[in-house]
Amino acid sequence: MPPKNPAEPSAVVPLERITPEFSRRIPLAKLGRPLEECVEANAEEREALKQRFGLVSLSQLKCEFQLQRGQDGIVLAGGHLHAKAEQACIITGEPVEEVLNEVFQLRFVPESAMPADDEIDIESLLQEDADDVPYDGRMIDLGEAAAEQLALCLTPYPRRAGAGLESFVDVTPSDDELDAGSGAERKTPFDILKKMQEK
């Protein structure tokens, strides 16, 4: 196989070059004092996020942030997420609407200050109220943060009301039906199924 030409573009896109579907970047220099910001996805951005998360529809995504700069480049954020989405029922495939109104906390942490994977203490991580979001040290992305919170808040296995095993007909005969006949006259579940198929 001939060596690859160094001038040929790589098929792998560097992480820093990937543009989020919903991006609202705030420079760190703007956070000299506590700041309130509200971000809302437009129709094109909602369509892209719908594709990303495998939704049936996403008719609203809005998030209000309260931001405060902490020490060592850390930005503390309180958020209030408003969203309206539809997912496919895992049983019937029909749309299941979900209206979200969630409050959350984040810490934007410079990538250089994030612990390596082998240094992460899972127990401590589970006890923390705020999730850590890495950023480049210059700008935080409130749009992508809102999108990630949306993914976390969505019901993982949506099911339409009434869809499930309880919606199937139980063809097992009752004890009274079993006691009513014996031998050749006694009906089995297979007899009942056969009669249902003949109708």
C-alpha positions in Angstrom: 0.0 0.0 0.0 1.5 3.4 -1.0 2.2 5.8 1.9 -0.5 8.4 2.5 0.1 11.8 1.0 0.5 14.2 3.9 -1.3 16.9 1.9 -4.5 14.7 1.8 -7.2 15.9 4.3 -7.8 13.6 7.2 -11.2 11.9 7.5 -11.1 12.5 11.2 -12.4 15.9 12.2 -10.7 17.4 15.3 -13.0 17.9 18.2 -12.4 21.6 18.4 -13.6 22.0 14.8 -16.9 20.3 15.3 -19.7 23.0 15.4 -22.5 22.2 17.8 -26.1 22.3 16.4 -27.1 24.9 18.9 -24.2 27.2 19.9 -24.3 30.4 22.0 -20.8 31.2 23.1 -20.0 33.7 25.9 -16.5 35.1 26.4 -15.0 34.7 29.8 -14.1 38.4 29.8 -17.8 39.2 29.9 -18.1 37.5 33.3 -16.5 40.2 35.5 -19.8 40.3 37.4 -22.8 37.9 37.8 -24.6 37.7 34.5 -28.0 36.5 33.4 -28.4 35.0 29.9 -31.3 33.4 28.1 -30.7 31.2 25.0 -33.4 29.8 22.7 -33.0 27.5 19.7 -34.5 28.5 16.4 -36.3 26.2 14.0 -33.2 25.2 12.1 -31.3 24.4 15.4 -34.2 22.5 16.8 -34.4 20.4 13.6 -30.7 19.6 13.9 -31.0 18.6 17.6 -34.1 16.5 16.8 -31.8 14.5 14.4 -29.0 14.3 16.9 -31.2 12.9 19.7 -33.5 10.8 17.6 -36.7 12.7 18.5 -40.0 12.8 16.6 -40.2 16.6 17.1 -38.6 19.4 19.2 -40.9 22.4 19.2 -39.3 24.3 22.0 -35.8 24.6 23.6 -35.1 27.6 25.8 -32.8 27.9 28.8 -32.2 30.7 31.3 -28.8 30.9 32.9 -27.4 32.7 36.0 -23.6 32.8 35.6 -20.9 33.7 38.2 -17.2 33.5 37.7 -15.4 31.5 40.4 -11.7 30.7 41.0 -9.2 29.2 38.7 -11.3 29.9 35.6 -14.3 28.0 36.8 -17.8 29.4 36.0 -20.7 28.5 38.2 -24.0 28.3 36.4 -27.6 27.8 37.5 -30.0 26.9 34.7 -33.7 26.6 34.1 -34.6 24.5 31.0 -37.9 24.8 29.1 -38.5 22.3 26.3 -41.3 20.5 24.4 -40.4 17.4 22.6 -41.9 14.2 21.2 -40.2 10.8 21.3 -41.4 7.5 19.7 -43.0 5.1 22.1 -40.7 2.1 22.6 -43.7 -0.3 22.2 -46.0 1.2 19.6 -43.8 3.7 17.9 -46.4 6.4 18.4 -45.3 10.0 19.4 -45.1 10.6 23.1 -45.1 14.3 24.1 -42.9 15.5 26.9 -42.9 19.0 28.4 -39.8 19.7 30.4 -39.4 22.4 33.1 -36.1 21.5 34.9 -33.7 23.4 37.2 -30.1 22.3 37.2 -26.5 23.4 38.2 -23.3 23.3 36.2 -19.6 24.2 36.6 -17.8 25.2 33.5 -14.2 24.0 34.1 -11.2 24.7 31.9 -10.1 21.6 30.0 -6.6 21.9 31.5 -8.1 21.6 35.0 -10.3 18.6 34.3 -9.0 15.4 35.9 -7.8 12.5 33.8 -10.1 9.5 33.4 -8.0 7.4 35.7 -8.2 10.2 38.4 -12.0 10.5 38.5 -13.6 9.4 41.8 -17.0 8.0 40.8 -18.4 8.2 44.4 -17.5 11.9 44.8 -18.8 12.6 41.4 -22.2 11.1 42.2 -22.4 13.2 45.4 -21.8 16.5 43.7 -24.9 18.7 42.9 -23.3 20.3 39.8 -22.0 18.6 36.7 -18.7 19.6 35.3 -18.6 20.8 31.7 -15.1 21.3 30.1 -14.4 24.4 28.0 -11.4 25.9 26.2 -10.7 28.5 28.9 -11.8 31.4 26.8 -15.5 31.0 26.0 -18.3 28.9 27.4 -21.1 27.5 25.2 -24.5 27.9 26.8 -26.3 26.5 23.7 -24.4 23.2 23.8 -24.9 23.1 27.6 -28.6 23.5 27.2 -28.7 20.7 24.5 -26.8 18.3 26.8 -29.2 19.0 29.7 -32.1 18.3 27.3 -30.6 14.9 26.5 -30.2 14.2 30.3 -33.8 15.2 31.2 -35.6 13.3 28.4 -37.4 10.1 29.5 -35.0 7.3 28.5 -37.7 4.7 27.5 -40.8 6.7 26.6 -44.0 4.7 26.6 -47.4 5.9 25.5 -50.2 5.6 28.1 -51.9 2.2 27.8 -49.1 0.7 25.8 -47.5 -2.4 27.4 -48.2 -6.0 28.4 -51.4 -4.9 30.1 -52.9 -4.0 26.6 -52.7 -7.6 25.4 -55.7 -10.0 25.8 -55.2 -12.7 28.4 -56.6 -15.9 26.8 -55.8 -18.1 29.8 -59.1 -19.7 31.0 -60.2 -19.0 34.5 -60.4 -21.8 37.1 -64.2 -21.9 36.7 -63.8 -22.5 32.9 -61.3 -25.3 33.6 -63.6 -26.9 36.1 -66.6 -26.7 33.8 -65.3 -29.5 31.5 -63.0 -32.5 31.5 -61.3 -34.6 29.0 -62.2 -33.8 25.4 -64.7 -31.1 26.5 -62.1 -29.0 28.5 -60.9 -26.0 26.6 -57.2 -25.2 26.6 -55.5 -21.9 25.8 -54.7 -23.3 22.4 -58.4 -24.0 21.7 -59.2 -20.4 22.6 -56.5 -19.1 20.3 -57.7 -21.3 17.5 -61.2 -20.0 17.8 -60.0 -16.4 17.8 -58.0 -17.0 14.6 -61.1 -18.5 12.9 -63.2 -15.3 13.5 
